[in-house]
Amino acid sequence: GIAVPQNYTGAPESWPVVVKWPDPNIAGPMLEAAGLPLIKAEICADQAALERALHRYARLPIQPLVQQYARGVGLGQMFLRHGTQTITFFQHQRINEWPPEGGVSTWAKALPVHLHDEQRAKSEALLTALDWQGPAMVEYRYDPASGEYILMEINGRFWGSLPLASQAGAEFAWDLYRSRVLGDVSAPPPYRGNIHARYMIPESKRLFRVVAQGGQISDPFFRRRPLRDILAYLAAFFDPRGRYYVFDLRDPMPFFADMAEIIRKALRRGMPATTAPPRAQSGAGRSGNNPRKA
């Protein structure tokens, strides 16, 4: 009972379509060897654009998928599974993404637990059928106009927007520890459904793209509203419900560590390849959310 994007092997039935790699980890090295960039999801508005995209990869041993485009917003339903039960649940809706036409979550809001309850039941049934244990996010594209949910993927791990869940009171990491190590499988207190959080560096890049580089946004359904986005960006700093993915006054060191790693990466880009220091193992600039799949 869960809808998925249609894959096209012949002529697409509707436009636009999305060209994407079924496994970017496999495609990445092949693209690099061919001198091509890894474009995780490319929106093609017509046949000519699709032919250009596929021609680019014609000499590779693997080919990308061509999938139905799904309208709407990102909806993530997160579960911590233990046996056949869900210990912890949280859901969020994406407000903004980077790049603007679909990618990592840069601004998301917690949703009350009672919303999308029918889809939640389907998500739980899917994880039960997989006999999934531990954390997983079932990610959809949700179209409020039609009420349709299209499955994008299942992230069988912790995800990039985990700080929002934590600050809302859904402590997945702790609940995983107490259930697996301490044997405590009791239900946690309800989380807060009225806060939002931002991933500030990509959120700032998104704002610059919307305001100054609108021609680079490939999604034909994306509506640029530069003034609205500027005002929303600034107003969020003063919203008492606002939080951040990295910065927290109660625990500021991760923010400074993240900024230090960003500076180190910037300095490495200016060094000759033979003198560059080893790559630091840090989460700076990284997000668990994959780009929009369709």
PEPELIN-V782353 format. One record per pair of residues at least 24 apart in sequence whose ideal C-beta (glycine too) atoms are under 10 Angstrom apart, sorted by sequence separation. I is the first residue (numbers start at 1). GAP is how many residues later the second one is. D is the distance in whole Angstrom. If there is no record, write none. Layout:
<<I/GAP/D> <I/GAP/D>>
This chain:
<<18/24/7> <19/24/8> <36/24/8> <40/24/10> <41/24/10> <45/24/9> <73/24/9> <89/24/7> <91/24/7> <116/24/9> <130/24/8> <132/24/7> <134/24/9> <135/24/8> <137/24/8> <167/24/9> <168/24/5> <169/24/10> <258/24/8> <260/24/8> <261/24/7> <17/25/9> <18/25/6> <19/25/6> <31/25/10> <34/25/7> <39/25/9> <44/25/9> <91/25/7> <126/25/8> <137/25/9> <166/25/9> <167/25/8> <168/25/7> <207/25/9> <257/25/7> <258/25/8> <259/25/8> <261/25/10> <16/26/10> <17/26/8> <18/26/8> <31/26/8> <34/26/6> <41/26/9> <43/26/7> <91/26/10> <116/26/8> <123/26/9> <130/26/9> <165/26/7> <168/26/9> <169/26/9> <207/26/5> <257/26/9> <258/26/5> <16/27/5> <17/27/5> <30/27/9> <33/27/9> <122/27/8> <127/27/8> <135/27/9> <164/27/10> <168/27/5> <206/27/9> <207/27/10> <257/27/8> <258/27/8> <15/28/10> <16/28/6> <17/28/9> <74/28/8> <91/28/9> <119/28/10> <123/28/9> <126/28/8> <137/28/10> <167/28/6> <168/28/9> <258/28/10> <15/29/8> <16/29/5> <17/29/9> <31/29/7> <74/29/10> <76/29/8> <91/29/7> <122/29/9> <127/29/9> <167/29/10> <168/29/8> <204/29/8> <254/29/9> <15/30/6> <16/30/8> <17/30/10> <19/30/9> <27/30/9> <30/30/6> <74/30/10> <119/30/5> <135/30/10> <167/30/6> <203/30/7> <254/30/10> <15/31/6> <19/31/7> <30/31/7> <31/31/10> <74/31/7> <89/31/7> <118/31/9> <123/31/9> <164/31/7> <166/31/9> <12/32/9> <15/32/8> <17/32/9> <30/32/7> <70/32/10> <76/32/8> <91/32/9> <119/32/10> <164/32/7> <165/32/9> <16/33/8> <17/33/6> <27/33/8> <69/33/10> <75/33/10> <116/33/8> <164/33/4> <200/33/10> <203/33/9> <12/34/10> <15/34/9> <16/34/9> <19/34/5> <74/34/8> <77/34/9> <86/34/9> <89/34/9> <105/34/10> <163/34/6> <164/34/9> <12/35/8> <15/35/9> <18/35/10> <19/35/7> <27/35/6> <73/35/10> <76/35/9> <89/35/9> <137/35/10> <163/35/10> <164/35/9> <198/35/9> <11/36/8> <17/36/9> <21/36/9> <26/36/7> <27/36/10> <75/36/8> <161/36/7> <163/36/8> <200/36/10> <19/37/9> <27/37/8> <86/37/10> <135/37/6> <246/37/9> <12/38/7> <19/38/9> <86/38/6> <134/38/10> <135/38/9> <161/38/8> <198/38/6> <246/38/9> <11/39/10> <23/39/9> <77/39/7> <85/39/9> <102/39/9> <160/39/7> <197/39/10> <198/39/9> <22/40/8> <24/40/10> <75/40/9> <84/40/10> <135/40/9> <196/40/8> <21/41/8> <22/41/10> <75/41/7> <79/41/9> <86/41/8> <135/41/6> <203/41/10> <8/42/9> <21/42/9> <22/42/8> <77/42/7> <86/42/9> <134/42/7> <160/42/10> <203/42/9> <245/42/8> <21/43/5> <22/43/6> <77/43/6> <81/43/8> <84/43/10> <85/43/9> <196/43/8> <202/43/9> <19/44/10> <20/44/6> <21/44/7> <75/44/8> <79/44/7> <84/44/6> <195/44/9> <197/44/9> <198/44/7> <200/44/6> <201/44/9> <19/45/5> <20/45/6> <22/45/10> <77/45/9> <78/45/9> <79/45/7> <92/45/9> <94/45/10> <134/45/9> <195/45/9> <196/45/6> <197/45/7> <198/45/8> <199/45/8> <200/45/7> <201/45/9> <18/46/9> <19/46/7> <20/46/8> <77/46/5> <81/46/6> <91/46/9> <134/46/8> <195/46/5> <196/46/6> <197/46/4> <198/46/6> <199/46/4> <200/46/7> <18/47/8> <19/47/6> <20/47/6> <76/47/10> <77/47/9> <79/47/10> <81/47/8> <84/47/9> <88/47/8> <90/47/9> <91/47/9> <94/47/10> <133/47/9> <194/47/6> <195/47/7> <196/47/7> <197/47/6> <198/47/7> <199/47/8> <200/47/7> <17/48/10> <18/48/7> <19/48/8> <79/48/6> <83/48/10> <87/48/10> <94/48/10> <195/48/6> <197/48/6> <198/48/10> <17/49/5> <18/49/5> <81/49/9> <84/49/10> <93/49/8> <192/49/9> <197/49/10> <198/49/9> <17/50/6> <18/50/7> <77/50/10> <81/50/9> <83/50/8> <102/50/9> <17/51/7> <18/51/5> <81/51/5> <82/51/7> <93/51/10> <110/51/10> <16/52/9> <17/52/6> <18/52/8> <81/52/6> <82/52/8> <108/52/10> <15/53/10> <16/53/5> <79/53/8> <80/53/9> <81/53/6> <108/53/5> <12/54/7> <14/54/7> <15/54/8> <80/54/7> <81/54/8> <105/54/8> <106/54/10> <107/54/10> <110/54/6> <11/55/10> <12/55/9> <13/55/8> <14/55/8> <79/55/9> <80/55/5> <81/55/7> <105/55/6> <106/55/9> <108/55/10> <109/55/8> <110/55/8> <200/55/10> <9/56/9> <10/56/9> <12/56/8> <79/56/7> <80/56/8> <104/56/6> <105/56/5> <108/56/5> <8/57/8> <9/57/8> <12/57/9> <78/57/7> <79/57/6> <104/57/9> <107/57/10> <108/57/10> <110/57/9> <111/57/10> <113/57/10> <201/57/9> <7/58/6> <8/58/5> <41/58/9> <43/58/6> <78/58/7> <79/58/8> <110/58/4> <201/58/9> <7/59/7> <8/59/7> <42/59/10> <43/59/8> <77/59/9> <78/59/5> <79/59/7> <105/59/8> <109/59/10> <110/59/9> <5/60/9> <6/60/10> <7/60/6> <8/60/7> <41/60/8> <77/60/7> <78/60/8> <110/60/8> <6/61/7> <7/61/8> <41/61/6> <76/61/5> <77/61/5> <78/61/9> <201/61/7> <5/62/4> <6/62/4> <40/62/9> <41/62/8> <76/62/7> <77/62/8> <4/63/9> <5/63/4> <6/63/10> <40/63/8> <75/63/9> <76/63/5> <77/63/7> <4/64/9> <5/64/8> <6/64/10> <75/64/7> <76/64/8> <3/65/10> <5/65/6> <74/65/7> <75/65/5> <4/66/9> <74/66/8> <75/66/7> <76/66/10> <3/67/9> <73/67/9> <74/67/7> <75/67/4> <92/67/10> <94/67/8> <72/68/8> <73/68/7> <74/68/8> <75/68/10> <72/69/5> <73/69/6> <75/69/10> <92/69/6> <70/70/9> <71/70/7> <72/70/5> <73/70/8> <70/71/4> <71/71/9> <72/71/4> <73/71/7> <90/71/10> <69/72/9> <70/72/9> <71/72/5> <72/72/7> <77/72/10> <90/72/9> <92/72/6> <70/73/7> <71/73/10> <72/73/8> <92/73/7> <219/73/9> <71/74/8> <72/74/8> <75/74/7> <90/74/8> <91/74/9> <71/75/8> <72/75/10> <75/75/10> <79/75/10> <90/75/4> <167/75/10> <168/75/8> <72/76/7> <76/76/9> <89/76/10> <90/76/9> <92/76/8> <167/76/5> <71/77/8> <72/77/8> <75/77/9> <78/77/9> <88/77/9> <113/77/7> <166/77/9> <167/77/9> <70/78/8> <72/78/7> <74/78/8> <90/78/7> <92/78/10> <112/78/9> <113/78/7> <115/78/8> <167/78/9> <70/79/9> <71/79/9> <76/79/8> <90/79/9> <91/79/9> <112/79/9> <114/79/9> <164/79/7> <70/80/4> <78/80/9> <90/80/4> <111/80/10> <112/80/9> <113/80/7> <163/80/7> <164/80/9> <69/81/10> <70/81/9> <78/81/7> <89/81/7> <90/81/10> <110/81/7> <112/81/4> <163/81/7> <164/81/7> <167/81/8> <68/82/8> <70/82/8> <88/82/6> <90/82/7> <110/82/6> <111/82/6> <112/82/8> <163/82/5> <166/82/10> <18/83/10> <67/83/10> <76/83/7> <78/83/9> <88/83/7> <89/83/10> <110/83/5> <111/83/10> <162/83/9> <163/83/7> <201/83/9> <202/83/8> <18/84/9> <76/84/10> <78/84/8> <88/84/6> <109/84/9> <110/84/7> <161/84/7> <163/84/10> <201/84/7> <76/85/7> <87/85/9> <109/85/8> <110/85/5> <160/85/8> <163/85/8> <202/85/8> <78/86/10> <88/86/9> <109/86/7> <110/86/7> <199/86/10> <74/87/10> <78/87/6> <88/87/5> <108/87/10> <109/87/4> <110/87/8> <76/88/10> <87/88/6> <88/88/8> <108/88/7> <109/88/8> <199/88/7> <76/89/9> <87/89/8> <107/89/7> <108/89/6> <80/90/9> <107/90/7> <108/90/8> <199/90/9> <80/91/10> <87/91/9> <88/91/9> <106/91/10> <107/91/5> <108/91/9> <163/91/9> <78/92/7> <80/92/5> <87/92/6> <105/92/9> <106/92/6> <107/92/7> <79/93/9> <80/93/9> <82/93/9> <105/93/9> <106/93/5> <107/93/9> <78/94/7> <82/94/9> <85/94/10> <105/94/7> <106/94/8> <80/95/5> <104/95/7> <106/95/9> <107/95/9> <80/96/6> <83/96/9> <106/96/5> <107/96/6> <82/97/5> <87/97/9> <105/97/9> <106/97/4> <81/98/10> <82/98/8> <87/98/6> <89/98/9> <104/98/6> <105/98/10> <106/98/9> <80/99/7> <87/99/8> <88/99/8> <89/99/9> <103/99/8> <104/99/10> <106/99/8> <107/99/8> <80/100/10> <85/100/7> <87/100/7> <88/100/6> <91/100/9> <106/100/6> <86/101/9> <87/101/7> <89/101/10> <90/101/6> <92/101/9> <95/101/7> <98/101/8> <106/101/9> <83/102/8> <85/102/9> <89/102/8> <91/102/9> <95/102/10> <96/102/8> <97/102/10> <104/102/10> <82/103/5> <88/103/9> <90/103/9> <92/103/10> <93/103/9> <95/103/9> <96/103/9> <98/103/9> <99/103/9> <103/103/9> <92/104/9> <98/104/4> <80/105/10> <92/105/9> <97/105/8> <98/105/7> <100/105/10> <96/106/9> <97/106/9> <98/106/9> <99/106/8> <100/106/6> <96/107/6> <98/107/6> <99/107/7> <100/107/9> <80/108/9> <95/108/9> <98/108/5> <101/108/10> <97/109/7> <98/109/10> <100/109/6> <96/110/6> <99/110/7> <100/110/6> <96/111/9> <98/111/8> <100/113/10> <96/114/9> <99/114/10> <100/114/9> <101/115/9> <100/116/9> <101/116/6> <102/116/10> <1/117/9> <2/117/8> <99/117/8> <100/117/5> <101/117/6> <102/117/7> <1/118/10> <99/118/7> <100/118/9> <101/118/3> <3/119/10> <99/119/8> <100/119/7> <101/119/9> <1/120/9> <2/120/5> <99/120/9> <101/120/9> <102/120/9> <1/121/6> <2/121/8> <101/121/5> <100/122/6> <2/123/9> <99/123/10> <160/123/9> <1/124/8> <2/124/6> <100/124/8> <1/125/9> <107/125/9> <162/125/10> <107/126/9> <160/126/7> <161/126/8> <162/126/7> <160/127/3> <161/127/8> <159/128/8> <160/128/4> <161/128/6> <100/129/9> <107/129/8> <159/129/4> <160/129/4> <158/130/6> <159/130/6> <160/130/9> <110/131/9> <157/131/7> <159/131/9> <109/132/9> <96/133/8> <109/133/10> <110/133/9> <155/133/6> <155/134/7> <107/135/9> <155/135/7> <2/136/9> <5/136/8> <96/136/9> <153/136/10> <3/137/9> <95/137/9> <96/137/9> <108/137/9> <152/137/10> <153/137/6> <2/138/9> <3/138/10> <107/138/9> <152/138/8> <106/139/9> <152/139/9> <153/139/10> <105/140/9> <152/140/7> <153/140/6> <95/141/9> <152/141/4> <153/141/10> <151/142/9> <152/142/7> <150/143/9> <151/143/9> <6/144/10> <150/144/7> <3/145/7> <5/145/6> <3/146/6> <4/146/7> <5/146/8> <2/147/7> <3/147/5> <4/147/5> <5/147/8> <2/148/9> <3/148/7> <4/148/9> <71/148/10> <2/149/5> <72/149/10> <69/150/9> <71/150/6> <139/150/8> <69/151/9> <137/151/8> <139/151/8> <141/151/7> <69/152/8> <137/152/8> <141/152/8> <139/153/9> <141/153/7> <139/154/8> <49/169/9> <45/173/8> <43/174/9> <44/174/8> <45/174/9> <46/174/10> <43/175/5> <45/175/5> <42/176/7> <43/176/5> <44/176/10> <45/176/10> <41/177/9> <43/177/7> <43/178/9> <39/179/10> <43/179/9> <106/181/9> <108/181/9> <104/182/9> <105/182/7> <104/183/4> <105/183/9> <106/183/9> <103/184/9> <104/184/8> <105/184/5> <104/185/5> <103/186/8> <104/186/8> <103/187/8> <104/187/7> <102/188/10> <103/188/4> <104/188/10> <98/189/9> <102/189/6> <103/189/6> <101/190/9> <102/190/3> <98/191/10> <101/191/7> <102/191/8> <97/192/8> <99/192/8> <102/192/9> <98/193/9> <99/193/9> <97/194/8> <94/195/8> <97/195/7> <94/198/9> <18/201/10> <16/202/9> <16/203/8> <16/204/6> <15/205/9> <16/205/8> <76/213/8> <74/215/8> <74/218/7> <70/222/8> <69/223/10> <70/223/8> <71/223/10> <70/224/5> <69/225/6> <67/226/7> <68/226/6> <67/227/5> <65/228/9> <65/229/9> <41/249/9> <43/249/9> <40/250/7> <41/250/5> <40/251/4> <41/251/6> <43/251/10> <39/252/9> <40/252/9> <41/252/6> <40/253/8> <41/253/8> <24/266/8> <24/267/9> <20/270/10> <20/271/8> <22/271/10> <20/272/9> <21/272/10> <18/273/10> <20/273/6> <18/274/8> <20/274/7> <18/275/7> <18/276/5> <17/277/9> <7/287/10> <5/288/7> <6/288/9> <4/289/10> <5/289/4> <4/290/9>>
